[in-house]
Amino acid sequence: MPEIRFRSGESIPLELHKVRIVQKLDLVPIERRAEAMAEAGFNTFLLKNKDIYLDMLTDSGVNAMSDRQLAAMMVADDSYAGSKTFTRLTDKLTEIFGTEYFLPAHQGRAAENIIAMTFVKPGCIIPMNYHFTTTKAHITRLGGTVEELVADEGVKITSDHPFKGNFDLDRLEALLKEKHDIIPFMRIEAGTNLIGGQPLSLANIEAAADIAHRYGVLTVLDASLLQDNLYFIKTREEAAKDLSLREITKRISDKMDIIYFSARKLGFARGGGISIHDKELYLRMRELVPMFEGFLTYGGMSVREMEAMAVGLEETMDIDVISQGPLFIKYMTEELIKRGVPVVTPPGGLGCHLDATRFIPHVKQEEYPAGALAAAVYIAGSVRGMERGTISEQREPDGSEHLAAVELLRLALPRRVFTLSQVMYAVDRISWLYEHRDLIGGLRFIEEPSSLRFFFGRLEPVSPWPQRIVEAFRKDFGDSL
Ligand code: F0G
């Protein structure tokens, strides 16, 4: 997808695909949205799709498939063991990553479970640039701890650093030097989900992997968001601009001992798995697949998903395909900046991230600004995002709140799903809300599960602020939806 310039000088991302299958959407009036939000306990996970216009909750398993992916799903070879589909998928992974072995799993976190069960022992440390929720849960469940080594720039909300997912290599070296005997592997998340889909540079990935290997520590790549990271390396890293996407991918995979991914993201399909260079490492993990996932030639996935994934991985090597997400996110982020809305910069992959701390500074962190903003954005525009703040954290063992380092509202842009007019609609409603930000108030829990409270918890507004948003909307927009 090229970024083209109009005569006026304005740039827009231009789709190099056409839409041939569509799904009807509903846009319900704001009064119904306020009601639906209350029914969902002010938790966007609990909303029903019939009440949602733009579902920006996640990019996981909801990306548009290509005609070639759909066609491949029709010729899948459905057999329990030894299917041709599995061979096609492993051949594609070998071609792209140069890895000889592949263990299939039903999704990314299942791959994390297999890796953690094989390597994590009580007391061990797993260094990584940044954690992801499911990754950390698997490691801590088995008695390990996560050590985050992202460079300081990574947690700054606004920055012009092109690679905010980079490791602080000095801290990595110091940690490995001192503790390498209790570090079974280091994990590299490219791109980095929880800090706004921010990428690492090729130079940083290679340098981090070299440090790990110098201390005899295995390197594990979480490639779930690799397609966005490849795009950023190609377009933001001077030393990589003449490399093809295949060459960049190969340079990265050559430094990795293990590569795992969620195919709900990488490959625009569903499922996941683990690619491995070394036979001994493969054998150490292999028996967990039939025990927890399914036989070795499907691992809990349907053959149709595997066919779609093989084609999706091939299409990931095409810059016109993988640029769509980052360019739409950049467009949305820049349009919001023009209207003064506080966002995470530079734009990353996965989605556009609003900074709730600056959006509604009057809502104190104990009243969940990111959760309140998620509810307000839904009410104002029927746009569903995901809270990435204190609600997503777990309470401390003594019951006190663990206040998150950042309070973000993630508005994911599933790949090739939304049009630019839909993005502009979201920008319009969010910027309207920003002008009426004083109306937004906080939330408090009325039902709080002890674990994974962000999925199941129910909250209520601390004052009748949702009603005030409905009234202001009607005043400004008349009877428009
Ligand atoms: N690693 C990263 C970087 C992810 O973003 C995810 C999922 C996983 C692992 C786990 O993969 O969902 O297939 O089990 N991220 C989703 C999200 C859930 O909405 O960001 P999974």
Residues whose N, C-alpha, C, O or C-beta is under 5 A from the ligand:
A	BS01	F0G	T58 D59 S60 Q107 G108 R109 A110 F132 T134 G191 N193 D222 S224 S262 R264 G271
